[in-house]
């Protein structure tokens, strides 16, 4: 989970993330979100408003740590959902968080096999 938090921190500094249920929902509706990180303890409202919309639009959902940990890492109060925004809506300029996590997992597996 610390990998997810690190990527979210970088995304915040690069202004590539949208924070909170209302903001992520709005960006999902406009097609400007490529990936959504959902806190492990997301409220029923967050699930109803964001998770269902993201799933319906085919936007990948990434399970995250609890909302307090996300908020703490981003210097905010607890955050239940974070959307990775397209840098230019409709383009593929930004790399989705899910893709970065897969690449990181492959890299770690390769390093582990070399070390063993």
C-alpha positions in Angstrom: 0.0 0.0 0.0 2.9 2.4 0.5 3.5 2.2 -3.2 0.0 3.4 -3.9 0.5 6.2 -1.4 3.8 7.2 -2.9 2.3 7.4 -6.4 -0.6 9.4 -5.1 1.8 11.9 -3.5 3.6 12.3 -6.8 0.3 12.7 -8.6 -0.8 15.4 -6.2 2.5 17.3 -6.6 2.1 17.0 -10.4 -1.6 18.0 -10.2 -2.6 14.7 -11.8 -5.1 13.6 -9.1 -8.6 14.7 -8.1 -9.5 14.3 -4.4 -12.8 13.4 -2.8 -16.1 11.9 -3.8 -17.7 15.0 -5.4 -14.6 16.0 -7.4 -13.9 12.5 -8.6 -17.5 11.9 -9.5 -17.6 15.2 -11.6 -14.4 14.3 -13.4 -15.6 10.7 -14.1 -18.8 12.1 -15.6 -16.7 14.3 -18.0 -14.4 11.4 -18.9 -11.4 13.0 -17.4 -10.4 10.2 -14.9 -8.3 7.2 -15.9 -8.1 5.3 -12.6 -9.7 5.6 -9.2 -8.0 4.6 -5.9 -10.7 3.6 -3.3 -9.9 3.6 0.4 -10.4 0.3 2.2 -12.9 1.9 4.5 -14.8 3.9 1.9 -18.3 4.9 3.0 -21.4 3.5 1.4 -21.9 7.0 -0.1 -18.5 6.9 -1.8 -19.2 3.4 -3.2 -22.6 4.5 -4.4 -21.4 7.8 -6.0 -18.0 6.9 -7.3 -17.3 3.2 -7.4 -20.5 2.3 -9.4 -19.9 5.2 -11.8 -16.3 4.2 -12.4 -17.2 0.5 -12.9 -20.0 1.5 -15.3 -17.6 3.6 -17.4 -14.8 1.0 -17.4 -12.4 3.0 -15.3 -10.1 0.8 -13.3 -10.5 0.7 -9.5 -7.4 0.3 -7.3 -7.9 -0.8 -3.7 -6.1 1.6 -1.4 -5.3 1.8 2.3 -7.8 3.4 4.7 -9.0 7.0 4.2 -7.0 8.4 7.1 -3.7 7.0 5.6 -4.5 8.5 2.2 -5.3 11.8 3.7 -2.3 11.9 5.9 0.0 11.1 3.0 -1.6 13.9 0.9 -1.6 16.4 3.8 -5.4 16.4 3.9 -8.2 15.1 6.1 -9.2 11.5 5.4 -9.8 11.0 1.6 -12.0 8.1 0.5 -11.4 8.3 -3.2 -8.7 9.7 -5.5 -9.0 9.9 -9.2 -6.0 10.0 -11.6 -6.9 12.7 -14.0 -6.0 12.7 -17.7 -3.5 15.5 -18.3 -5.6 16.3 -21.5 -9.0 14.6 -21.5 -9.3 11.9 -24.1 -5.5 11.4 -24.5 -3.2 8.8 -23.1 -0.4 11.1 -21.8 -0.6 10.1 -18.2 0.3 6.5 -17.1 -2.5 5.0 -15.0 -1.6 4.2 -11.4 -2.7 0.6 -12.0 -0.1 0.2 -14.8 2.6 1.7 -12.6 1.8 -0.8 -9.8 2.0 -3.7 -12.3 5.3 -2.5 -13.6 6.6 -2.1 -10.0 5.5 -5.6 -9.1 7.3 -7.1 -12.1 10.4 -5.1 -11.3 10.4 -6.3 -7.6 9.8 -9.9 -8.7 12.8 -9.6 -11.1 15.0 -8.2 -8.4 13.9 -10.9 -6.0 14.8 -13.6 -8.5 18.2 -12.2 -9.1 18.9 -11.9 -5.4 17.9 -15.5 -4.6 
